Amino acid sequence: MIKPLGDRIVIKVVEDNEQTTGGIFIPDSAKEKPQRGEVIAVGYGEVSEKGERKPMDVKPGDMVLYAKYAGTEVKEGGDLLKIMSIKDVLGIIE
């Protein structure tokens, strides 16, 4: 398990299995990078100028949409994870 520091989060990338209406699967090389995932770990948050810790906007279990080229990819236990700053998260998917 990866424990993120500061204002970083760890996301499990959710990849869509894309298939055309004719039944042809689209190879990974032809697909765009996924931009959504499930938050699996959250850091403690950023420290303000006054020394107070700012609360994080997401929690483990949230599905989020993030910037296209955000974060650093890491493989762990067969899962593709991304470690990124909370600033790269565009929104929570409800």
Biotite code that builds the C-alpha atoms (Angstrom):
import biotite.structure as struc

atoms = struc.array([
    struc.Atom([0.000, 0.000, 0.000], chain_id="A", res_id=1, res_name="MET", atom_name="CA", element="C"),
    struc.Atom([1.282, 3.446, -0.895], chain_id="A", res_id=2, res_name="ILE", atom_name="CA", element="C"),
    struc.Atom([0.750, 6.242, 1.650], chain_id="A", res_id=3, res_name="LYS", atom_name="CA", element="C"),
    struc.Atom([0.714, 9.632, -0.119], chain_id="A", res_id=4, res_name="PRO", atom_name="CA", element="C"),
    struc.Atom([2.290, 12.668, 1.518], chain_id="A", res_id=5, res_name="LEU", atom_name="CA", element="C"),
    struc.Atom([1.045, 16.248, 1.766], chain_id="A", res_id=6, res_name="GLY", atom_name="CA", element="C"),
    struc.Atom([-1.622, 17.184, -0.768], chain_id="A", res_id=7, res_name="ASP", atom_name="CA", element="C"),
    struc.Atom([-1.183, 14.045, -2.878], chain_id="A", res_id=8, res_name="ARG", atom_name="CA", element="C"),
    struc.Atom([-3.619, 11.218, -3.509], chain_id="A", res_id=9, res_name="ILE", atom_name="CA", element="C"),
    struc.Atom([-3.352, 7.702, -4.934], chain_id="A", res_id=10, res_name="VAL", atom_name="CA", element="C"),
    struc.Atom([-5.866, 6.729, -7.612], chain_id="A", res_id=11, res_name="ILE", atom_name="CA", element="C"),
    struc.Atom([-6.629, 3.306, -9.082], chain_id="A", res_id=12, res_name="LYS", atom_name="CA", element="C"),
    struc.Atom([-7.051, 3.981, -12.799], chain_id="A", res_id=13, res_name="VAL", atom_name="CA", element="C"),
    struc.Atom([-10.368, 2.762, -14.228], chain_id="A", res_id=14, res_name="VAL", atom_name="CA", element="C"),
    struc.Atom([-9.910, 1.610, -17.794], chain_id="A", res_id=15, res_name="GLU", atom_name="CA", element="C"),
    struc.Atom([-12.891, 1.101, -20.066], chain_id="A", res_id=16, res_name="ASP", atom_name="CA", element="C"),
    struc.Atom([-12.941, -2.003, -22.227], chain_id="A", res_id=17, res_name="ASN", atom_name="CA", element="C"),
    struc.Atom([-13.878, -0.344, -25.473], chain_id="A", res_id=18, res_name="GLU", atom_name="CA", element="C"),
    struc.Atom([-15.618, -2.401, -28.096], chain_id="A", res_id=19, res_name="GLN", atom_name="CA", element="C"),
    struc.Atom([-17.238, -1.203, -31.303], chain_id="A", res_id=20, res_name="THR", atom_name="CA", element="C"),
    struc.Atom([-20.842, -2.043, -32.144], chain_id="A", res_id=21, res_name="THR", atom_name="CA", element="C"),
    struc.Atom([-19.499, -4.669, -34.557], chain_id="A", res_id=22, res_name="GLY", atom_name="CA", element="C"),
    struc.Atom([-17.713, -6.462, -31.700], chain_id="A", res_id=23, res_name="GLY", atom_name="CA", element="C"),
    struc.Atom([-14.156, -5.315, -32.461], chain_id="A", res_id=24, res_name="ILE", atom_name="CA", element="C"),
    struc.Atom([-12.043, -4.420, -29.429], chain_id="A", res_id=25, res_name="PHE", atom_name="CA", element="C"),
    struc.Atom([-10.028, -1.226, -29.724], chain_id="A", res_id=26, res_name="ILE", atom_name="CA", element="C"),
    struc.Atom([-6.347, -1.851, -28.820], chain_id="A", res_id=27, res_name="PRO", atom_name="CA", element="C"),
    struc.Atom([-4.698, 0.136, -26.019], chain_id="A", res_id=28, res_name="ASP", atom_name="CA", element="C"),
    struc.Atom([-2.394, 1.882, -28.491], chain_id="A", res_id=29, res_name="SER", atom_name="CA", element="C"),
    struc.Atom([-5.396, 3.410, -30.286], chain_id="A", res_id=30, res_name="ALA", atom_name="CA", element="C"),
    struc.Atom([-7.227, 4.565, -27.150], chain_id="A", res_id=31, res_name="LYS", atom_name="CA", element="C"),
    struc.Atom([-6.826, 7.814, -25.285], chain_id="A", res_id=32, res_name="GLU", atom_name="CA", element="C"),
    struc.Atom([-5.442, 7.646, -21.769], chain_id="A", res_id=33, res_name="LYS", atom_name="CA", element="C"),
    struc.Atom([-8.147, 7.120, -19.129], chain_id="A", res_id=34, res_name="PRO", atom_name="CA", element="C"),
    struc.Atom([-8.948, 10.180, -17.068], chain_id="A", res_id=35, res_name="GLN", atom_name="CA", element="C"),
    struc.Atom([-10.978, 8.720, -14.245], chain_id="A", res_id=36, res_name="ARG", atom_name="CA", element="C"),
    struc.Atom([-10.266, 6.540, -11.305], chain_id="A", res_id=37, res_name="GLY", atom_name="CA", element="C"),
    struc.Atom([-11.075, 5.563, -7.752], chain_id="A", res_id=38, res_name="GLU", atom_name="CA", element="C"),
    struc.Atom([-9.309, 7.291, -4.869], chain_id="A", res_id=39, res_name="VAL", atom_name="CA", element="C"),
    struc.Atom([-7.668, 4.620, -2.718], chain_id="A", res_id=40, res_name="ILE", atom_name="CA", element="C"),
    struc.Atom([-5.462, 6.751, -0.433], chain_id="A", res_id=41, res_name="ALA", atom_name="CA", element="C"),
    struc.Atom([-5.317, 10.410, 0.593], chain_id="A", res_id=42, res_name="VAL", atom_name="CA", element="C"),
    struc.Atom([-2.468, 12.437, 2.119], chain_id="A", res_id=43, res_name="GLY", atom_name="CA", element="C"),
    struc.Atom([-2.823, 14.629, 5.193], chain_id="A", res_id=44, res_name="TYR", atom_name="CA", element="C"),
    struc.Atom([-3.379, 17.815, 3.175], chain_id="A", res_id=45, res_name="GLY", atom_name="CA", element="C"),
    struc.Atom([-1.426, 20.955, 2.422], chain_id="A", res_id=46, res_name="GLU", atom_name="CA", element="C"),
    struc.Atom([-0.165, 23.181, 5.236], chain_id="A", res_id=47, res_name="VAL", atom_name="CA", element="C"),
    struc.Atom([-1.285, 26.827, 5.003], chain_id="A", res_id=48, res_name="SER", atom_name="CA", element="C"),
    struc.Atom([0.960, 29.830, 5.630], chain_id="A", res_id=49, res_name="GLU", atom_name="CA", element="C"),
    struc.Atom([-0.456, 29.976, 9.160], chain_id="A", res_id=50, res_name="LYS", atom_name="CA", element="C"),
    struc.Atom([0.671, 26.405, 9.810], chain_id="A", res_id=51, res_name="GLY", atom_name="CA", element="C"),
    struc.Atom([-2.840, 24.953, 9.696], chain_id="A", res_id=52, res_name="GLU", atom_name="CA", element="C"),
    struc.Atom([-3.586, 21.852, 7.661], chain_id="A", res_id=53, res_name="ARG", atom_name="CA", element="C"),
    struc.Atom([-6.161, 22.338, 4.871], chain_id="A", res_id=54, res_name="LYS", atom_name="CA", element="C"),
    struc.Atom([-8.698, 19.486, 4.617], chain_id="A", res_id=55, res_name="PRO", atom_name="CA", element="C"),
    struc.Atom([-8.687, 17.345, 1.468], chain_id="A", res_id=56, res_name="MET", atom_name="CA", element="C"),
    struc.Atom([-11.672, 17.570, -0.895], chain_id="A", res_id=57, res_name="ASP", atom_name="CA", element="C"),
    struc.Atom([-11.738, 13.826, -1.667], chain_id="A", res_id=58, res_name="VAL", atom_name="CA", element="C"),
    struc.Atom([-11.811, 10.647, 0.392], chain_id="A", res_id=59, res_name="LYS", atom_name="CA", element="C"),
    struc.Atom([-11.027, 6.988, -0.341], chain_id="A", res_id=60, res_name="PRO", atom_name="CA", element="C"),
    struc.Atom([-13.775, 5.444, -2.461], chain_id="A", res_id=61, res_name="GLY", atom_name="CA", element="C"),
    struc.Atom([-14.566, 8.615, -4.449], chain_id="A", res_id=62, res_name="ASP", atom_name="CA", element="C"),
    struc.Atom([-14.590, 8.315, -8.263], chain_id="A", res_id=63, res_name="MET", atom_name="CA", element="C"),
    struc.Atom([-12.751, 11.298, -9.741], chain_id="A", res_id=64, res_name="VAL", atom_name="CA", element="C"),
    struc.Atom([-11.987, 12.859, -13.082], chain_id="A", res_id=65, res_name="LEU", atom_name="CA", element="C"),
    struc.Atom([-8.409, 14.106, -13.427], chain_id="A", res_id=66, res_name="TYR", atom_name="CA", element="C"),
    struc.Atom([-6.255, 16.034, -15.908], chain_id="A", res_id=67, res_name="ALA", atom_name="CA", element="C"),
    struc.Atom([-5.091, 14.026, -18.932], chain_id="A", res_id=68, res_name="LYS", atom_name="CA", element="C"),
    struc.Atom([-1.350, 13.898, -18.211], chain_id="A", res_id=69, res_name="TYR", atom_name="CA", element="C"),
    struc.Atom([-1.523, 14.224, -14.419], chain_id="A", res_id=70, res_name="ALA", atom_name="CA", element="C"),
    struc.Atom([0.474, 12.233, -11.923], chain_id="A", res_id=71, res_name="GLY", atom_name="CA", element="C"),
    struc.Atom([3.019, 9.456, -11.902], chain_id="A", res_id=72, res_name="THR", atom_name="CA", element="C"),
    struc.Atom([2.005, 5.940, -12.913], chain_id="A", res_id=73, res_name="GLU", atom_name="CA", element="C"),
    struc.Atom([2.907, 3.033, -10.635], chain_id="A", res_id=74, res_name="VAL", atom_name="CA", element="C"),
    struc.Atom([2.095, -0.682, -10.996], chain_id="A", res_id=75, res_name="LYS", atom_name="CA", element="C"),
    struc.Atom([1.218, -2.476, -7.765], chain_id="A", res_id=76, res_name="GLU", atom_name="CA", element="C"),
    struc.Atom([-0.263, -5.957, -7.536], chain_id="A", res_id=77, res_name="GLY", atom_name="CA", element="C"),
    struc.Atom([-1.443, -5.901, -11.155], chain_id="A", res_id=78, res_name="GLY", atom_name="CA", element="C"),
    struc.Atom([-3.266, -2.571, -10.721], chain_id="A", res_id=79, res_name="ASP", atom_name="CA", element="C"),
    struc.Atom([-2.317, 0.655, -12.458], chain_id="A", res_id=80, res_name="LEU", atom_name="CA", element="C"),
    struc.Atom([-2.125, 3.435, -9.878], chain_id="A", res_id=81, res_name="LEU", atom_name="CA", element="C"),
    struc.Atom([-1.455, 7.149, -10.228], chain_id="A", res_id=82, res_name="LYS", atom_name="CA", element="C"),
    struc.Atom([0.026, 9.367, -7.558], chain_id="A", res_id=83, res_name="ILE", atom_name="CA", element="C"),
    struc.Atom([-0.970, 12.978, -8.115], chain_id="A", res_id=84, res_name="MET", atom_name="CA", element="C"),
    struc.Atom([-1.566, 16.308, -6.461], chain_id="A", res_id=85, res_name="SER", atom_name="CA", element="C"),
    struc.Atom([-5.120, 17.125, -5.426], chain_id="A", res_id=86, res_name="ILE", atom_name="CA", element="C"),
    struc.Atom([-4.777, 20.144, -7.749], chain_id="A", res_id=87, res_name="LYS", atom_name="CA", element="C"),
    struc.Atom([-4.863, 17.762, -10.752], chain_id="A", res_id=88, res_name="ASP", atom_name="CA", element="C"),
    struc.Atom([-8.329, 16.459, -9.800], chain_id="A", res_id=89, res_name="VAL", atom_name="CA", element="C"),
    struc.Atom([-10.999, 18.172, -11.885], chain_id="A", res_id=90, res_name="LEU", atom_name="CA", element="C"),
    struc.Atom([-14.064, 16.825, -10.114], chain_id="A", res_id=91, res_name="GLY", atom_name="CA", element="C"),
    struc.Atom([-15.831, 14.033, -8.253], chain_id="A", res_id=92, res_name="ILE", atom_name="CA", element="C"),
    struc.Atom([-18.070, 11.733, -10.310], chain_id="A", res_id=93, res_name="ILE", atom_name="CA", element="C"),
    struc.Atom([-21.386, 11.056, -8.549], chain_id="A", res_id=94, res_name="GLU", atom_name="CA", element="C"),
])
